[in-house]
């Protein structure tokens, strides 16, 4: 099944947080919080401004983003848990520099 968000909405897949802390402590499922980081799966065409011009979204597919803890609406699509949210709920895009990409 395909899904195309409308207007300035985006479809996001949550990126699960690490199960260990930097010190090596394993975090149990009951103590975990919902991840606030995700990957953009699909975007709508954008919103219209006051003059009626279409303003394309600032985020694009495959961007890693940060969003609010209670942002979006949770849906299940093809057995996968995803979020639909407005682009305005996105706090920022996580940029990975070239040195970090080469090290990975």
C-alpha positions, 0 to 999 in steps of 0.5 A, a space after each residue: 500500500 502506498 500513502 501520500 500525505 496531503 498539504 504540509 504533512 509528513 510521514 515519519 518512522 521513529 528511530 529507536 533509542 539505544 538500549 544501553 547508556 554510554 556507561 553500559 547500563 541496559 535500560 529496561 523497556 518500562 523506563 524507556 521514553 518514546 523516541 523523539 528522532 525519526 526518518 522522513 518516509 514521505 512528504 506532502 506537496 507543501 502548504 499555501 502561503 497568504 498569496 496562494 503560492 505553494 511553499 514546498 516543505 523544508 524536509 525531504 524523504 530520508 532526512 533525520 529529524 527531531 520532533 516533540 514528544 507528543 507530536 503527530 498521530 500514530 498510525 499502522 501502515 503495512 504492519 509498521 508503526 508510523 507517525 503523521 505530523 505537520 511540518 511545523 512539529 519538526 524542531 530540526 533536521 539532523 545533519 551528519 558531517 562527512 567525517 562521521 559518515 566516513 567513520 561509520 
